[in-house]
């Protein structure tokens, strides 16, 4: 599987918002720090639900990642939690946390093929048969694509587009418009003009 690139104890039993929270979060609400992002998750049902969804998806991904040495997924998850907790700096903390969870859930669903994807789609670029881009599309939320070119792989998220469809990774993008697919692979790299040459559709 290619790879892309808490602690003062606070007693929260008296907080009314926590009474309605589902029981199984990925962390203990009894041990979160006052004013922390984790406290906000404990007090916000919609964020608590996202935490539960991510926990379930993470367990599925872990089952597929069990043969990885060292355990890359676990280390990446710790890094993601650190990034999520940086949302305390955001103007809209709730929106920042929501976006962080949605993108992480979609990432794991695509990287570990936890959803049924469309493809893989094989594209020939710049009229050169050996210049091949392979993409598999996943109906996550937001939609995602795992795209391969040469010996590298990129995870891309679907972006708003006036026409056609566009997927954006860190320094890579794939845009479909009027029957042509434009792929950019790397920072400031030139556009590759590609056309579908084959597709393997999963049942």
N, C-alpha and C positions, 0 to 999 in steps of 0.2 A: 504494500500500500504506500504510494508516494506521499510525501509530506510537503506542503507549501511553505512555504514560509508562513489571632483575634482575641487585651485579651482580657480587659477588666470585666469581671462578672457583673451582670446587671440583672436584677430580678424584674421580669417583665410581666409577671402574672397579673398585676393590677391594671395593665393597659387594656381598655375595652376592645381595641382593634384586634388584639391577638386572640380573643375568644372565638372569633369566627374563622381563624386561619386553619387550613388543612394541617393535619398533624405532621406529615412527612416532608419536611424541607431537607435540603442537603446539609444544613448546619443547625445547631441548637439555638433557638431564640432565647434561651435562658442564659446564654453566655456571650451575647453581643454587646458591643460598646455603645454607650449613649451617643447619639448623633451620627452613628455610622451608617453606611449604606445597608449593611445587613439588618440593622434595626428598622430601617425604612421598608425593606422587603418583608420583614416580619409583620409590620403594621399595615401593609398594602396588599389586599387580596389578589389583585391582578398580577403584581410582581411575585407574590408567593406561588401563584399558579405557574408562572413562567419558570420559576426555580424548580418546581416539581417536574415540569415538562423536560427541562434540560437534564435533570437527574436521571429520568427514564431513558432519554436518548444517550446520555453518557454511558449508562450501563450496557446498552445495546452495542455501542461503539467499543467499549472495553472488551466485550465478549469476542469481537472480531480482531481486537488488537492484542490478544493474550500472548501471541507468539513473538511480539516485538521486544527486542533487547538492545539497549535499555528501554524501559517502558516510556516511550515518547509521549503517548497520550496523557498520562498522568502529569508529566512535567508541563505539557502545554496547558492543561486545565488549571494548574496552579498559576501559570502566567496569565491566563484569561481572568481568573478571580482577582488577581492583583489589578488588572486593567479595569475590570468592572468597578472595583472599589474606588478607582480614581474618579468615578462619576460625582463624588462629593464636590469636585471643583466646577462642575457644569452649572450653567444658569438654570437649566431645567433638569434636575437630577432624576426625576421619575422617567422622563423621556430618554435620557441617556442610558439608564439601566435597562429600560424596555428594549431599546435598540441593541444594546450589548447582548442581551439574552437571545433575541430573535436571530441575530447574525450567527451567534455561536451554535444555536440549535440547527439552523440551516447548514452551516459548515459541516457539522458532524454527520448530518443526514446525507450530505453529498459525498464527502470524503470516504465514508464507510459504506456507501450504497445502501442505506437503511430504508430508502424509498425506491420504488420502481422508476427507473430512469428511462428517457427516450434516447435511443442511440445504442452504441456509439455512431456518430455521424463522421464520415471521413471526407475531408476537404482537400482538394488539390489547389495549391497556391501559385500564383504568378505563372501558370502554364507549365510548371515543372512537376512531373509525377512524383518525384522523390521528396518534394517540398510539401509535406503532408501535415495537416492539423486534424486532430481527432477530438471530438467534443461529445460529452454525454450530459443531457439536461435533466434536472431533477425538479419536481413540483413542490419544493419546499416553500417556506414563507419567510423571506422573499425567495423567488425562484433562483436557482443556482445552476452553474455549469462547471464541470471538471474538464479542463481543456489541456491537451498534450501537444507539444511541439518539440521535435528532437528528443532529447533526453530529459526534458523538464516538464513539469505539470503545474498548472495554475488553477486555483479556485476563483470563480467569478460570480458576482451577484448581479441579477438583472436590475437595470436602471430605467427610470422613466424615459420614454422616447416618443416623439411626436409621430413617428412612423417606423415600421419594422420593429426590431428588438435589439437591445444593446446589453452586453454583459461586461462588467468591469472588475478586474483584479487589482493587484497592487500596481504593477507596471505593465499589465497586459489588458487587452480588450478585444471583444469580438462583437461586431455589429452587422446585422443582416438588414439589407435594404434593397427592394426591387430585384430580388433574385440573386444578389451578389453579397458575399460575406467579406467584410474587411477585418483583418486581424492585425493587431499591433502587438509585438512580443518584445518587451523591454523598454526601458526609459528612453524616450526620444527616438525609438526605432522607426524605420520607414513602414508605411502600410503595406500589407500583403493582400492582394486581391485573390479571393478564393471562391471556388465553386464546389458544391457537393458532388462527390464522385461515387459514393456508396453509403449505405446506411444499414446497420444491423439493429433491427427493432426488437426489443425484448418483449416476451409474451406478457 
